[in-house]
């Protein structure tokens, strides 16, 4: 194994919980040997020291990163300039110096003093501010102290390094939803869509699928990185769009229409895929009933007659304008079906990347759905006060274990093995625990009701009801 060299990553100061998962994903995608000390990572600092083999490896690591601004070959670091100077060596190429401060500002006069402090290096090459062969950066980290009236007088850390490469944060503006031809109320933020594409390892030649495609945000961002993409949704109206605006026009807008293959209308629980069709990644934002209600095919009222209705002696389901009946799709059921689908249709090594909504106070790590063919890669939280959503990345590490986790095949199936450590198994219209007693059922209006108060429920259990209940309580307090 080649020797490892130290490099300094300058992260963007946003989505701090997502930065390391994206970094690890890109290292895996480009087969870059990466070392770092997790104890050195701080959410309130953009600077992080890693070890890779070469400048080429460092460039591969960050060239399509969304949460990384720059990477530098680290020449020196310390709490004072004396400590930094003691580590620095000399060079004879044309050069340029930049002085940056995080958490404070530097006057031009101060920057000049810092630059002159490195004059002992005795560079033989001329200064070139436009096209330097080497760009040196001095970075001072003053930290972040909330509610502090003024920044600290002295930095807590100083870094000196040679610029190697930048990330691809310009894509955030390229895919800015405000500039997008077609959006909806579930359209995902561009930055997060691109991060998800990186964590899904989207790349040329791969096939990526979104089973809750909506307005197709993930299709275009994964296609941006060269993957072929495909989507489906139970609601064809979002896929078709309105007028001359649709997922198709978005793909044309970003010039990725050759890689956005198609979008189909069906329920993920009643899909047409053959068993040997494998996807390289599944990336999705499952509907959890806040902006768009989750539905699956089926009758709200199980006791109603199943006899087909006829109009002018023609069965209703044979009419051209027929829409099959749907019923609410509780979040816990959605997740069981999603994991089972991923375990069946992902290639070994393929990734499932999805959002999990949860009530902050009720969440524990045990709430993350599990499957014997899938392992957890990362779990990053984006908070919104009393509730949050978690970006879950899982990887299929072995062939699917058949015969379990089929959540919606039969509501009376009692042998369903749990994907939760609580022992809850899920069926159509209800949830049962390991002995078959119901945990979830629906009332006469088709809404979910809780019938078991003794067993602990995951934080996303009955999420829609909890979300709107909290909103009502907030409104009452304001009034």
N, C-alpha and C positions, 0 to 999 in steps of 0.2 A: 504494500500500500504506500502511495506517495506521501511525502510529508505534508502536513496540514499547515496553512498559514492563517493568521488572524485578519479578519475583516470587520469593519464596523457598518452595521445596518442603521440607516436613518428611516424609521417608520413614519407614516402619517399619524398624526395624533387624533385618530378616530377609530371606532370599532376595535378598541384595544383587545377585547377577548378573542377577536378573529385573526389577529396578526400572526401568531405562531402557527395555528392550524393551516393558514394559507402558505406560510413559509415551508412547513413540513410537506405539504401537498406538492408544491413546486419542486422540492428536492426529490421527491419520489418520481414525479413526472419526468424529470430530466436526468434521473439516476445520478444525482449529485450527492457525494458523501458529505454529510453535514454534521458538525458537532457544536454543541453549545451547553452552557450551564443554565438550566431552567431557573435556578435560584437567582440568577443575575437579571432576569426579566422583570421590568417594572412597568405597570400600566401608565404611570404618570411621566414616563420618559420615552422619547422617541428613539433613543440610542440603545443598541444591543450588539454585543460582540459575539461573532460566530467564527468557526474555523472551516475552511474549505481548501481544496488542493491547489487552486490556481485562479488567476484572473478570469480565465475562460469559464471555469466552473461558477465563479461569483456572478458573471454576466448572465449565464443560463439561469441561475437561481432567481434573479430579480427582473429579467427582461419583460415578463408579462405580469409582474406582481401589481396588485391594485393598492395594497396597503403599505408598500415600500416606496419611499421617495428616491433614495440613493444608496449605493454601497461603496465603501472606501476600503482600500488596503490600509490597515491600521499601522501607523508608524510609531505612535506614542500616545499614552493616556496617563492621567493622574489627576490629583486634586489641585495641583499647582503647576505653573509653567516650568518651574525648575524640574519637577518630576517628568514632565513631557520632554523637555530638552535633553534630559539624560538618556532618552531612549532613541532619539532621532539620528539617522545617518544622512549622508550627503548624496547629491545627484548632479548630473551635468546636462540635463535636457532643458529645452525651453519650458518655461513654467508660468503659472499664475496662482496667486494666493486669494482665498476667500475666507473671511471671518464671519461666523454665524453665531447667534445666541438663541437658546431656547429658554423661554420664561423671562426674558429681559431684552434690552436693546443695546446696541453698541454704536457710539458716535464714530464718525469717520476718523477723527483724531485718535480715538482709542484703537480702532482697527489698524491704523498705520503703525502704532506702537507695537501691537502684537506681531504684525508682519515683520517689522524690523528686528524683533527679538529672535527671529530665525536667520538673521543675516550671517551668523557664524557658519551656516551650512556651506557657504561659498559656492553657490551654483555657478557653473561656467556658461550655461546657456542664457540667452537673452530673455527678458520678460516679454510675453506675448499675450495681451489681454483678449484678443479675438480668436485665435486658433492655437492655443498652447498645446504642446505635446503632453504636458503633465499639468493637471489641475490639483492644487493642494487646498485642503480645507481645514480650518481651525474651528472647532465647534465647542461652544461652552454651554453646559447644561446647568441652569439655575434652579431646575425643579419647578414643581407647581405647588404653591401653598394657597389653598382656598381662602378667600376673603382677606388676603394679605393686602394692605394698602399700597405697598411698594415691593418690587422684587428684591431678593437678597443682594447684599453688596458684593458677594463673591460667588463664583460658580461652585457647585458641588462636584463637578467633574469636567475635565477638559480632554478633548480628543484631537489628534492631528493625523491626517491621513491623505492618501492619494486617491482621487476620484476614479472609480472603475466603470460604473454604469448606473442608469436610472431605471426605476420601475415604469409601469405603463399607466400612470394615473390620468393621462390625457383621455383615456377611453371613457372615463366617468362623464366628461363633457360630451364626448361623441355620442354616448348612449343616454344622455340626459332625457328623462321622460317628458320634460317640458318642451323638448324639441321633437318629440316622437310623433309620427303621423297618426298612430292609433293607440289609445290607452283606455283603460277602464278603472273601476274602483278597486280592483285587486292587482293592478300593475305594480310590479316590484321595483323598488328603487334601483337605479342603474349600478351604483357602487356595490350593493349587496348581490345583485344578479351576477356581476362579474366575479366577485369573490366566490360565489357558489360554483360558477363554471370552473374556476381554478381548483376548488376542493373536489369537484367531480372528475378532475383530470381530463377535461375535454381537450382533444387534440386531433390533428388530421387523421382520417381513417376510422375514427371511432363513431359509434352510433349511440346517441343520447336521446332519452325518452322522457317526456313530461306527461304523466297520466291525468293531471288536473291543469291543463295548459292555459285556460283563461285567455288572456290577450297575448300570450306567447313571449313574455319577457325573457325566459331562460333559453328559448329556442335561438334567439338572435345572438345572445351573448356567448353561448356555447359554439354557435356557428362562427362567431368572430375568431375563435381560436382554432378553427379548422374542422370541427366535428360536424358530422351529419346529424340533423335533429328531426324529431318526430313528436307530435303531440296528440292528445285526445282529451275529450271533456264530455260530460253528460249533457252540457248545455251548448248546443251548436250555435246559438246566437252570438256568443262572444267570439267564436272562431270565425264566423262569417263576417262579423263587424257590421258597419252601417255605411251605406253608400259606397264611396270609393276608398273607405278606410277599413283595413283588416290586418290580420297577421301577415298576410301575403304582401301587402303594401309596406309594412314595416320591414320585412325581409328585403324588399327592393330598395327601400330607403338606405339601408346599411350595406347594400351590395353583397348580401349573403344568401340571396334567393336560390342560388344553385345548391346550397347545403341545407336549407330548410325544406325537407322532403315533402311533408304533408301533415294535415291535421284531420283527425277522424272523430266522429260523434258516437260515443258509446259509454256505458257505465263500466268502470274498472272491475266491478264485481261480475260483470257479464261480458267479458272481452272476447275478441275473435282470434287472439294470438295462438299460434300453434306452439306446442311444447318445446320445440327445438329452436325457436327464435330467441336469440340472446342479445341483450343490450350491454354496452360497455359502461353505461351509467344511467341512473334514473335520478332526475333532479326535479323537485316540485315544491309547491307551497300548498299543502292540502287545505281545502276549505274548512274553516272552523266556525262559520256562522256569524262572524262579526260584520264583514262587508258583503259576503255572499254566503248564503246558507248551503250547507252540505246536504246532498240528496243522493239516494240510490234507488234503483228500480224496485218497486214493490208496493203493496197496498198499505195505507196508513191504518186501516181498520181490518184486522185479520179475520174478523167474524163475518165480514160482508161476503156475499155470494161471489163465487169465481166464474159463474156462468157468463160467457161472452155476451155483450150487448150488441144489438143489431139495429141498423137504420136502413129502412127500405130493403130488408132481408139481407143486407150486407153486413157481416161482422165488423164491429167498430175498429178492430185492430187491422183490418184489411183496407181501410180507407186511407187515401193519400195524405190527409192532414191529421192522421192519428198520432198522438203522443202517449206513450205508455205511462201508467201511473207511477209516481215517485213518493218516497217517504223520507223523513229526516234520517240523517246519517251521523250518528253520534261520533265525536272525535276519537274515542277509544276504539270504536269499530273501524274507523278509517285507518288508524295506525296498524291494527292487526292485519287488515287486508293488504295494506301497502307493504309491510314487511314480508308477508307471505308471497306477494307478487314478486318483490325484489329477489327473494331467495330462489324463486323458480326461474326467473327470466334474466337475471344478471349473469354475465360470465364470471368465473372464479377470478377474483381480483377486481371485479367491477364495484362501483361505488353507488350507494344510495345517499343522496343529500336532500334533506327536507327540513321544514320548519315545524317546530312543536310549540304550540301556545300553552301557557300554564299560568296558574295563579301563584304569585311569588311566595306568599306565606305558606302555601300548601305543598310546594315542590320539594322533592328529595331526589337524589340521584337514582333511587330505585324506580322512579317513574319512567325512565327511558325504556321503551319497548325493547325486548330481546328476542333473539331467534337463534337456534342452534347452528345455522349456517352463516350468521352475520356477526361481525364484531364491531364494537364502537371505536371510531377513530378520533372524533373530537365532538365537543359539546360546548357551544359558545352562546352566551346570553345577550340579548338586546332588551333592555328594560323599558317599560312604559308606566312606571308607577306601581300600581297594585298588581299588574299583570306583566308578563314578559313573553317573548318568544325565543326559542332556542334553536340554533342551527345545528342539526344533528347530522354528522357524517358517519356512515357505516360502510363496511367493506365485506363483500362475500368472500369468505376464505376457504370454503369447501363446498362440494356439491350439496344440493338441497336435500334435507332430511324430509322425506315425504310422509304423508299421513297425519300431520298435525298442523295447527295454525290455520286451518281453512275456516275463517271466521264466519263466512256468510253462506255456507253450503246448506245448512239445515238448522233452524232455530231450536230444534229439540235435541241436537247433538250434545251429549253430556260428557263425552270423552275428550273435549278440547283441552289441550295442555296450555298452561298459562304462558303469556309473554311478560307478565309482571311477577315480581317476587311476592306480590300479595296473593297470588293464586287465582286471579280473575281471568275467566275465559269469556269470549264474546261470540254471540250468535246473532242472527237477523232478528231485529226487533227487541232483543233483550241481551243481557249479560248474565252469565252464570258463574258461580265459583266452582271449585273442584268437586263439590258434592252435588252440583246441579241446581242449587238454590239461586234465584234471580238476584242480580245486583242492579240491573237497569231494565226498565220496561217503559212502555208508552201509554199515555192516557187516551181518552176518547178523541182528543184533538190531534193525536199523533206526536205529542210532545213527550220528551223523556222525563221520567220521574225516578226518584231514588227510593228503592225498597229495602235497602240494607244499610243501616246506620252504624253497624258494629265493625264492619271491615274497612280498613283504610283504603281510600281511593286515591289514584294518582292526581296530581295537580291539574291535569287537563280534563279530568272527568267532568262531564256536563259543563264544559267550558263556556258555551254560548249563554246558558242561563246565568252562570256566575258573572260573566262579563256585563250583561245588561242589568243585572241586579245591582252590581257595584256602581254603574252609571246612574241608576235611579236613586241610589243612596246619596251619591255626590250631589245630584240635583236637589234633593230634599234638603240637604245641609245648607246649600247656597240660598235656598228660598227661606 
